[in-house]
């Protein structure tokens, strides 16, 4: 007789897949995720009478566990919403246009490298919240409507390899550093080169297959270029004292985030409050402009995914890696890369990372792996957990934010299907690159 726990797992998995389908069909994301959450709560209550594992799951605990991440997102949203009214994004946009002479590809490179750099030292959420409004402003000034959605997708793609470089670049990295003794310099030395290769590949891929077509990188007209030369960047600043003060506070927030990354959520919230007080904006109006739809969507997804993790559904990945690798480190590393990568395209990479650290420890123990071979399989989890964010926009919170920002700013072309059309191919390219990279590491790490 099939145990009731199996049918509980099936029911939860069906709910999750249904939510994914609703998102792909461009239904309201927040509604789909919250509806899925309500159904899961009802299922757990109904099954709790018969299945002890269902009784042990408390949905409120999942929200509590994610409170720091949600606080960080709210804080960063608050900062960006306030800065939008100070003219700082328009000012930077005009500066960049003048420095690059309005050349579209030069601007593209600047945006990608800025996104990549900010994502290394901050959560990729912060990078998107800062760069996406700047990109939209710049492209609209230069009348680059055709290129705009591709710029935004490329920026989201660039946040993914940036998450490989430092221990502080992402939460999964911090987990791996703690659980698998992966040191600060291991990220830089062992995975940093692959990160640079991937970002270069993203730039080449986007230019060759998308930006070079349909005049998407067409130079601005002669009249517009002459007009650019006459621009005064300060003309877009409504209040100079608030502008300068806001720029100083923003700089202080970024520096503090880099130094005290473990308190990022507190820094973002406090920094946002400081900006709100200094800018003298209406609190109610600012709060109304925050992207609550994305927040509720993320809460719903976190609850669904954490429920699957608590029931052991995600642990199947670890079982597959352990059973099929035959105790060999290289096959186990490649399996970890691909399985964690494609799972994290649809599921938050934090529970994926937590789920796979234990099987990796077991493989290391069973094979009596050398110090360097331990680094190899740990590297595969770092890479896989991050690269899934290239496949779908729901693979990371910053991908969800990219779509929502595009929707709010009237960029109708950029939707779930548009993102996957680009992300699908680049994800496979990245995974084949990463596989080859792990094979090379295997020969060097004796």
C-alpha positions in Angstrom: 0.0 0.0 0.0 1.3 3.4 -1.0 1.9 5.6 2.2 -0.1 8.7 2.7 3.1 10.8 2.9 3.7 9.9 -0.8 0.3 11.3 -1.8 1.0 14.4 0.3 4.2 15.0 -1.5 2.4 14.5 -4.9 -0.3 17.0 -3.9 2.3 19.7 -2.8 4.3 19.1 -6.0 1.2 19.5 -8.2 0.4 22.8 -6.5 3.9 24.1 -7.1 3.8 23.0 -10.8 0.4 24.6 -11.2 1.7 27.9 -9.8 4.6 27.7 -12.4 2.1 27.1 -15.2 0.0 30.2 -14.1 3.1 32.3 -14.1 4.1 31.1 -17.6 0.6 31.9 -18.8 1.2 35.5 -17.6 -1.5 35.4 -14.9 -1.1 37.6 -11.8 2.1 36.2 -10.2 1.3 37.3 -6.7 -2.2 35.9 -6.9 -0.9 32.6 -8.3 1.7 32.2 -5.5 -0.6 33.2 -2.7 -3.4 31.0 -4.0 -0.9 28.1 -4.1 0.1 29.0 -0.5 -3.6 28.9 0.7 -4.1 25.5 -1.0 -1.0 24.1 0.6 -2.1 25.3 4.1 -5.5 23.6 3.5 -3.8 20.4 2.4 -1.5 20.4 5.4 -4.4 20.9 7.8 -6.4 18.1 6.1 -3.4 15.7 6.0 -2.2 16.6 9.4 -4.8 14.2 11.0 -3.2 11.2 9.3 0.4 12.3 8.5 2.7 13.4 11.5 5.1 15.2 9.0 2.3 17.5 8.0 1.5 18.4 11.6 5.2 19.4 12.2 5.1 22.0 9.4 4.3 25.6 10.5 4.0 28.0 7.6 4.6 31.1 9.8 8.1 29.7 10.5 9.0 29.9 6.8 8.1 33.6 6.7 10.2 34.2 9.9 13.2 32.5 8.4 13.0 34.7 5.3 12.3 37.9 7.2 15.9 39.2 6.7 15.7 38.7 2.9 12.3 40.3 2.7 13.4 43.2 4.9 16.4 43.7 2.6 14.2 43.8 -0.5 11.8 46.3 1.2 14.7 48.5 2.3 16.3 48.5 -1.2 12.9 49.2 -2.8 12.4 52.1 -0.4 15.8 53.6 -1.3 15.3 53.4 -5.0 11.7 54.8 -4.8 13.0 57.8 -2.9 16.0 58.3 -5.2 13.7 58.3 -8.3 12.3 61.7 -7.1 15.7 63.3 -6.5 16.8 63.3 -10.2 19.9 61.2 -9.4 19.1 58.5 -12.0 18.5 61.1 -14.7 21.7 62.8 -13.7 23.8 59.6 -14.0 22.0 58.7 -17.2 23.0 62.0 -18.8 26.5 61.7 -17.5 26.9 58.3 -19.0 25.4 59.4 -22.4 27.8 62.2 -22.6 30.8 60.1 -21.6 30.0 57.4 -24.2 28.9 60.0 -26.9 25.6 58.2 -27.0 27.1 55.1 -28.6 24.5 52.3 -27.8 27.0 49.4 -27.5 29.3 51.4 -25.2 26.3 52.1 -23.0 25.4 48.4 -23.0 28.9 47.5 -21.9 28.8 50.1 -19.1 25.5 48.9 -17.9 26.5 45.3 -17.9 29.8 45.9 -16.1 28.1 48.2 -13.5 25.5 45.5 -12.9 28.2 42.8 -12.6 30.3 44.9 -10.2 27.5 46.0 -7.9 26.2 42.4 -7.8 29.5 41.1 -6.6 29.5 43.3 -3.5 25.8 43.5 -2.9 22.8 41.2 -3.3 21.8 41.1 -7.0 18.4 42.6 -5.9 20.2 45.8 -5.1 22.0 45.9 -8.5 18.8 45.5 -10.5 16.9 48.0 -8.4 19.7 50.6 -9.1 20.6 49.8 -12.7 17.2 48.9 -14.2 15.7 52.4 -13.6 18.9 54.0 -14.9 18.8 51.8 -18.0 15.2 52.7 -18.7 15.8 56.4 -18.3 18.9 56.3 -20.6 17.3 54.3 -23.4 14.2 56.5 -23.4 16.3 59.6 -23.7 18.2 58.1 -26.7 15.0 56.7 -28.2 16.4 53.1 -28.0 13.0 51.5 -27.4 13.9 48.3 -29.4 17.1 47.7 -27.4 15.6 48.4 -24.0 14.1 44.9 -23.1 17.3 43.2 -24.2 19.4 45.5 -22.1 17.3 44.7 -19.0 17.5 40.9 -19.6 21.2 41.1 -20.2 21.6 43.0 -16.9 19.7 40.3 -15.0 21.8 37.6 -16.7 25.0 39.5 -15.6 23.9 39.3 -11.9 24.2 35.5 -12.1 27.9 35.0 -12.7 28.6 38.0 -10.3 27.1 35.8 -7.6 30.0 33.3 -7.9 32.9 35.7 -7.1 32.8 36.3 -3.3 31.5 34.6 -0.2 29.3 37.6 0.4 27.9 37.7 -3.1 24.9 35.5 -2.3 23.3 33.6 0.6 24.0 30.2 -0.9 27.7 31.1 -1.0 27.6 31.9 2.7 25.9 28.5 3.4 28.5 26.6 1.4 31.4 28.5 3.0 30.0 27.6 6.4 28.9 24.0 5.8 31.6 22.8 3.4 34.6 24.9 4.6 34.8 26.7 1.3 37.2 29.7 2.2 36.9 33.3 1.0 39.8 33.0 -1.4 38.4 29.7 -2.8 35.6 31.7 -4.4 38.0 34.2 -6.0 40.7 31.7 -7.1 38.6 28.7 -8.1 35.4 30.2 -9.4 36.3 33.8 -10.2 37.8 33.0 -13.6 34.6 31.1 -14.7 32.5 34.1 -13.6 34.5 36.4 -15.9 34.3 33.9 -18.8 30.5 33.7 -18.4 29.9 37.5 -18.3 32.0 37.9 -21.5 30.0 35.1 -23.1 26.7 36.9 -22.1 27.9 40.1 -23.7 29.0 38.4 -27.0 25.8 36.3 -27.1 23.5 39.3 -26.5 25.2 41.4 -29.1 25.5 38.8 -31.9 22.1 37.2 -31.6 19.9 40.1 -30.4 21.4 43.6 -30.3 22.9 43.5 -33.8 19.5 42.8 -35.3 16.7 45.2 -36.4 18.8 48.3 -35.8 18.6 47.8 -32.0 22.1 49.4 -31.6 21.4 52.2 -34.1 23.3 55.4 -33.4 21.2 58.4 -32.3 20.5 60.9 -35.0 22.9 63.8 -35.7 20.5 66.3 -34.3 20.2 64.3 -31.0 23.9 63.9 -30.8 24.3 67.7 -31.1 21.7 68.1 -28.5 23.5 65.7 -26.2 26.7 67.9 -26.3 24.7 70.8 -25.1 23.0 69.0 -22.1 23.5 70.2 -18.6 23.2 67.2 -16.3 22.1 69.4 -13.4 19.0 70.6 -15.3 17.2 67.4 -14.3 17.8 67.9 -10.6 14.8 69.5 -8.9 16.5 70.3 -5.6 20.3 70.6 -5.5 20.7 70.3 -1.7 18.5 67.2 -1.5 20.3 65.7 -4.5 23.7 66.1 -3.0 22.6 64.9 0.4 20.9 61.8 -1.1 24.0 61.0 -3.1 26.1 61.1 0.1 23.6 58.9 1.9 23.5 56.4 -1.0 27.3 56.3 -1.0 27.3 55.7 2.7 24.7 52.9 2.4 26.8 51.1 -0.3 30.0 51.3 1.6 28.3 50.1 4.8 26.7 47.2 2.9 30.1 46.1 1.7 31.7 46.3 5.1 28.9 44.9 7.2 27.2 42.6 4.7 25.8 40.3 7.3 23.6 43.1 8.5 22.5 44.1 5.0 18.7 44.0 5.8 19.2 46.4 8.8 21.4 48.8 6.8 18.9 48.9 3.8 16.0 49.6 6.1 17.8 52.3 8.2 19.3 53.8 5.1 15.9 54.0 3.5 14.4 55.7 6.5 17.3 58.2 6.6 16.7 59.0 2.9 12.9 59.3 3.5 13.5 61.8 6.4 16.1 63.8 4.5 14.2 64.0 1.2 11.1 65.2 3.0 8.9 63.1 0.7 5.4 62.1 1.7 5.6 58.7 3.6 2.2 57.5 2.4 3.0 58.3 -1.2 6.4 56.5 -1.0 4.9 53.4 0.6 2.2 53.3 -2.0 4.8 53.2 -4.8 6.7 50.2 -3.3 6.4 47.0 -5.4 4.1 45.0 -3.0 3.0 42.7 -5.7 6.6 41.3 -6.1 6.9 41.0 -2.3 3.7 39.0 -1.9 4.8 36.8 -4.9 8.1 36.0 -3.2 6.4 35.3 0.1 4.1 32.8 -1.6 6.9 31.1 -3.5 9.1 30.9 -0.3 6.3 29.1 1.6 5.6 26.6 -1.2 9.3 25.8 -1.7 10.1 25.5 2.0 7.1 23.2 2.4 8.5 20.9 -0.3 11.9 21.0 1.4 10.4 20.2 4.8 8.6 17.2 3.4 11.9 15.9 1.8 10.8 16.4 -1.8 13.9 18.3 -2.7 16.1 15.7 -1.0 15.5 13.5 -4.0 18.2 15.5 -5.8 20.8 14.5 -3.1 19.8 10.9 -3.4 20.2 10.9 -7.2 23.7 12.5 -6.9 24.8 10.0 -4.3 23.4 6.9 -6.1 24.4 7.7 -9.7 27.9 9.1 -9.1 29.3 5.7 -7.9 31.3 7.5 -5.2 33.5 9.3 -7.8 34.1 13.0 -7.1 34.1 14.3 -10.8 30.8 12.6 -11.8 29.2 13.7 -8.5 30.4 17.3 -9.1 28.9 17.3 -12.7 25.6 15.8 -11.4 25.5 18.4 -8.6 26.1 21.2 -11.1 23.3 20.2 -13.5 20.7 19.1 -11.0 21.1 22.0 -8.6 21.3 24.4 -11.6 18.1 23.3 -13.3 16.2 22.9 -10.0 17.2 26.4 -9.0 15.7 27.7 -12.2 12.3 27.2 -10.7 13.0 26.8 -6.9 14.7 29.3 -4.6 18.5 28.3 -4.5 18.7 28.6 -0.7 16.8 25.4 0.1 18.5 23.7 -2.8 21.9 24.5 -1.3 20.9 23.4 2.2 19.5 20.2 0.7 22.7 19.3 -1.2 25.3 20.1 1.4 24.6 17.0 3.4 24.9 14.5 0.5 28.1 16.2 -0.5 29.5 15.7 3.0 28.6 12.1 2.7 30.3 11.6 -0.6 33.4 13.4 0.7 33.4 11.0 3.7 32.7 7.8 1.8 35.4 8.5 -0.9 37.9 9.9 1.6 38.3 12.7 -0.9 41.5 14.8 -0.9 41.4 18.4 0.2 41.4 19.7 -3.4 38.7 17.2 -4.5 36.5 18.5 -1.7 37.0 22.0 -3.2 35.9 20.6 -6.6 32.5 19.2 -5.5 31.9 22.3 -3.4 32.6 24.5 -6.4 30.0 22.6 -8.4 27.3 23.5 -5.9 28.3 27.1 -5.8 28.1 27.3 -9.6 25.0 25.2 -10.1 23.0 27.0 -7.4 23.7 30.4 -9.1 23.5 29.6 -12.8 19.8 28.5 -12.6 18.9 32.2 -12.4 19.7 32.6 -16.1 17.0 30.1 -17.2 13.8 31.7 -15.8 13.1 35.0 -14.1 11.7 33.2 -11.1 15.1 31.5 -10.5 16.1 34.6 -8.4 14.3 37.5 -6.7 16.2 39.9 -9.0 14.7 38.2 -12.0 11.2 38.7 -10.6 12.0 42.3 -9.9 13.3 42.8 -13.5 9.9 41.7 -14.9 7.9 43.8 -12.5 10.0 46.9 -13.1 9.5 46.4 -16.9 5.8 46.0 -16.4 5.4 49.1 -14.3 7.4 51.2 -16.8 5.3 50.0 -19.7 7.9 47.7 -21.4 5.3 45.2 -22.6 7.8 43.1 -24.6 9.6 41.9 -21.5 7.5 39.1 -20.1 8.2 35.5 -18.8 8.3 34.0 -22.3 10.6 36.7 -23.6 13.0 36.1 -20.8 13.0 32.3 -21.3 13.5 32.6 -25.0 16.9 34.3 -24.3 17.7 32.6 -21.0 17.2 29.0 -22.3 20.1 29.0 -24.7 22.5 31.0 -22.6 21.8 28.7 -19.7 22.9 25.6 -21.7 25.9 27.5 -22.9 26.8 28.4 -19.4 26.3 24.8 -18.1 28.5 23.3 -20.8 31.2 25.9 -20.1 30.9 25.1 -16.3 31.1 21.4 -17.0 34.3 21.9 -19.0 35.7 24.1 -16.3 35.0 21.5 -13.6 36.8 18.9 -15.8 39.8 21.2 -16.0 39.8 21.9 -12.3 39.7 18.1 -11.7 43.0 17.7 -13.5 44.6 20.7 -11.7 43.3 19.9 -8.2 45.1 16.7 -7.5 
